[in-house]
Amino acid sequence: MTKNKIILATINNFSTHGYHGATMSKIAKEVDIKPASLYYFFESKEDLFKQAIQVILDNHFSSMKTSFFNHKKENITNLFSELFRSIVYHHTSNIVETKAYVTMVSSPIPNIKKEVSEYLVQYNEWLLKNLTGVIKGQYTNLDEHTIRKIIDYFIFIGNGLFWGIVIYDQEGIHKNLTQAIYSMEQYITETLRSENYAK
């Protein structure tokens, strides 16, 4: 479908050429249509860019959902480890999208940060709801505040993993993943020990 091809071409151009280099002419040329034809599918340049970043965000959300549902019956330490692995796998396997995302977020595209912020709120709410259910099922004595702290810690480390993918080479990414898994395991162990002691 031409519209999907245009979006993919937009993502590729952002990844390769950056914000200023991702022109409508280059995008149209990649899809082999005239630049004016882009406006048959999109209201404006801003509309095209917003839809492109939405595809990137939707792909990330889909990937994380798949990982969660594949591992939600495992103990929470394993679940968090698999989610970290999924973050790394998704963004390294889709490096063009990852690079385009970073370029788009840091660009002067009107309201783009608002779009991303709204997505992150939705994504974090989904994580909170689903991870809370799993943790409650495994550790009935944990209160809401403690569960929230565990999930917030996961989100914090996950954000660091993502930016590490953008910055480091494969060896550095692997080290970060190993450290992320270890740090999460330690945090959960200490939290559970503290809770048991407090009871």
N, C-alpha and C positions, 0 to 999 in steps of 0.2 A: 504494500500500500504506500502510495507516494507520501502521505503525511508522516508515516512512521519513518520512512527513509530520510525525510527532511530533518526530523528530530535527531535521528542517529548521526546525520551529517553535521548538525549543529553541535552535538556533543563532541564529535571527532574534531571539529574545527576549534572549539574552545580548548580541548586538550592539547592540540598541536600548535595553535597560533595565539592562544590567549584571548582576552576580551577584545582588544583593539584589532587583532588580526582576524577574528571570526566575523568576517563581513557577510552580508547577505549575498553578495556576488559569489564569494567562494563557496558558500553553502549551496547555492543554486547550481553552481558548476559541478559540484560533487554529485548532485542528484540528476544532473543533465536536464535542467529546466531553466527557463528564463527567470531572472530575479523577480520580475513583476508577478510571476506565477505563484511565488511564495505567499502572496497576500490573498490568494484564493483559499488557502488552507489556514492562514493565521491572520488575525486582525491587524497585528503590528509586529515589529521586531521584538518589542518587549513581550508580547504574547507568546511568540515562538520561544524565546529564551526561558520564560516561565514554565512553559509546557515541557521543555527539554529537561530542566532541573527537576520537575515533578516526576519524570520518567526515572531519573537517577535515584530519587528518594524512594519511589515505589519499588524499584528493584531491590534496594537495600532492605526495605521493610519486609518484602516477600522472602528474601534470603534468611533474615533473622527469625521470621515466623516459622519457616520450614525447620530450621535448626532447633528452635524451641520445642516444637511439637514432636520432633524425632527423639528428643532427649529428656522430655519433661518428667518421665517416670524414673529417671536416675536420681541418685542422691544429689543434693544441691551443689556440692563441690564439683562433681562431674558435669552437672548442667552448666554451671558458670564457665567451666573450662571449655566446654564445647561451644558455648556462645562466643567466647573470646576467639577460639579457632575459626569460627564462622566469620567474625569481623575481619580477621586477617585474610582468610581465604576469599571472601567476597571482594574485598577491595584490591587484593593483588591479582585476582582473576579478571577483574573489571577495571584495570588500571586506567584505561581511557576515560571511563566514567569518573573515577576517583580524581584524576587530574582536572577534568572539566568541572567537577563540583567545586574544587578548591578555587579555580579561576573564577567561576561564577559567583561564589559567595563573597569573594574579595573585590568584585567588580562594582562599577557604579550603576548597575541595572536597577531601575526604580523598584522599590519594594521587595527586592530579592531576599534581603535578610529577614523581612517579615514572613515571607513564604517559608523559608527554611526554619525560622523560629516556631512557626505554627506546626510544621511537621515534627520538629523535635519534641514539642509539647505532647502531640498525639502519640508519638513513638514511646516517649518516656511513660506516659499514662498507660499505654498497652503493656509495657514491661512491668510496671508497678503492679497492675492488676493480676497479670498472669504469674509473675514470679512470687507475689504474695500468696497466691493460691497454693503453689507448690511448697513453699517454705512452711506455711501453716499446716499443710497436710503431713509434713515430715517432723515438724517441731511445734507441737500444739501449745507448748508452754511459752513460746516467744510472743511478746506483745507487738502491737502495730509499730511502735516507735523503733524498736530494735530491728524489725523486719525492714522498715524503710531505710534505716542506716546501712544495712547490708546491700540493699538494692542500689542506693545512692553511691556506695563505694564501687559497685560493679560498673555503674554508668560512668563514674569518674575515670576508672582505669580504662574502660572501653574507649572513651574519648582520647585518652593518651595513646592507646594502641593505634587508633585511626591516624592521628597526626604523625606517628612514628612511621607508618607505611609511606606517607608522603615524603618524609625526610631521609629515612635510612635505606641502606641496601638490604639484600636478602638476609645476610648474616645478622645485621642489626635488628631487623624485623623479627627474626627467630628468637634472638635474645630477649627482646621486649615481650614477646608472647610467653616465653618461659617464665620471665619475671612476673608478668601479669597473673599467670595461673598460680604461681607460688604465693604471691602477695594476697590473692583472693582466698586461697586455702588457709593461709595464716590468719587472716582477718576473721574468717568464719570460725576457725578453731578457737581463737581467743574470745570471740563473741559468745560462742556456745559455752565455753568453759566459764566465762564470767556470769552468764545467766544461770547456769547450774549451781554455781557457788552462791549466787545471790538468793536462790530459792532455798 
